[in-house]
Amino acid sequence: MVARQLLDTVEYKGKLPNYASGANRRRVLNIICKGACRGKTRWAEMEVDYPGREKLRQAQVDDYIAHCLYCGWEAPDPYNWTR
């Protein structure tokens, strides 16, 4: 139960790679980038604070937008977004 609560905290506390080090930790998550990264898992920044895992699971396309912090690709589909 404690591990699940840590995953749903608003501010990310873990390590970030150099390309994502300047990101707002309240908005970061992992996406599968379909831009220039070609299907690699990359850190991205949402346009809003992280809403929690359950809300992301229930979200539809365009409910949330995230931008890959490596190549800048805009991800409109929250499928497979993780933290």
RODO-2510 file (C-alpha; in nm, 4 decimals, decimal comma):
residues 83
     n   res          X          Y          Z
     1     m     0,0000     0,0000     0,0000
     2     v     0,2808     0,2439     0,0824
     3     a     0,4494     0,1774    -0,2549
     4     r     0,1253     0,2566    -0,4403
     5     q     0,0871     0,5828    -0,2475
     6     l     0,4403     0,6851    -0,3463
     7     l     0,3567     0,6297    -0,7142
     8     d     0,0572     0,8606    -0,6895
     9     t     0,2310     1,1488    -0,5134
    10     v     0,2204     1,4718    -0,7064
    11     e     0,5926     1,5512    -0,6982
    12     y     0,8297     1,2919    -0,8453
    13     k     1,1152     1,2207    -0,6018
    14     g     1,3341     0,9834    -0,8054
    15     k     1,6313     1,0440    -1,0334
    16     l     1,5870     1,1982    -1,3752
    17     p     1,8304     1,1780    -1,6680
    18     n     2,0176     1,4910    -1,7763
    19     y     1,7764     1,5691    -2,0595
    20     a     1,4880     1,5832    -1,8086
    21     s     1,6666     1,7389    -1,5119
    22     g     1,5105     2,0834    -1,5575
    23     a     1,1519     1,9548    -1,5795
    24     n     0,8774     2,0361    -1,3322
    25     r     0,8761     1,7312    -1,1018
    26     r     0,5039     1,7732    -1,0405
    27     r     0,4421     1,6989    -1,4094
    28     v     0,6921     1,4328    -1,5204
    29     l     0,6126     1,0785    -1,6290
    30     n     0,7313     0,8133    -1,8733
    31     i     0,5838     0,7769    -2,2197
    32     i     0,6599     0,5642    -2,5220
    33     c     0,7754     0,8357    -2,7603
    34     k     0,6513     0,8018    -3,1172
    35     g     0,8426     1,1063    -3,2381
    36     a     1,2124     1,1218    -3,3221
    37     c     1,2854     0,8774    -3,0372
    38     r     1,1051     0,6054    -3,2397
    39     g     0,9303     0,4005    -2,9733
    40     k     1,1757     0,4448    -2,6865
    41     t     1,0573     0,5065    -2,3337
    42     r     1,1349     0,8669    -2,2478
    43     w     1,0574     1,1143    -1,9729
    44     a     0,7885     1,3637    -2,0641
    45     e     0,6260     1,6625    -1,9004
    46     m     0,2494     1,6965    -1,8830
    47     e     0,0757     2,0296    -1,9339
    48     v    -0,0880     1,9886    -1,5902
    49     d     0,0271     1,8405    -1,2599
    50     y     0,0300     1,4601    -1,2451
    51     p    -0,3321     1,3590    -1,1726
    52     g    -0,2584     1,0135    -1,0314
    53     r    -0,2454     0,6690    -1,1867
    54     e    -0,6185     0,5981    -1,1688
    55     k    -0,7186     0,9204    -1,3462
    56     l    -0,4633     0,8506    -1,6194
    57     r    -0,6079     0,5026    -1,6701
    58     q    -0,9540     0,6485    -1,7185
    59     a    -0,8419     0,9351    -1,9437
    60     q    -0,9292     0,9575    -2,3111
    61     v    -0,7218     1,0907    -2,6013
    62     d    -0,6568     1,4658    -2,5597
    63     d    -0,7669     1,4726    -2,1919
    64     y    -0,3992     1,5209    -2,1099
    65     i    -0,1020     1,6203    -2,3264
    66     a     0,2615     1,5375    -2,2523
    67     h     0,5744     1,6542    -2,4343
    68     c     0,8773     1,4290    -2,4715
    69     l     1,1655     1,5979    -2,2931
    70     y     1,4144     1,4428    -2,5335
    71     c     1,2743     1,5309    -2,8785
    72     g     0,9720     1,7522    -2,8031
    73     w     0,7063     1,5224    -2,9538
    74     e     0,3533     1,5919    -2,8269
    75     a     0,1755     1,2840    -2,6930
    76     p    -0,2055     1,3214    -2,6878
    77     d    -0,2850     0,9622    -2,5873
    78     p    -0,2308     0,8659    -2,2209
    79     y    -0,2087     0,4948    -2,3061
    80     n     0,1039     0,3406    -2,1461
    81     w     0,1984     0,6534    -1,9526
    82     t     0,3639     0,5533    -1,6268
    83     r     0,5424     0,7020    -1,3366
***
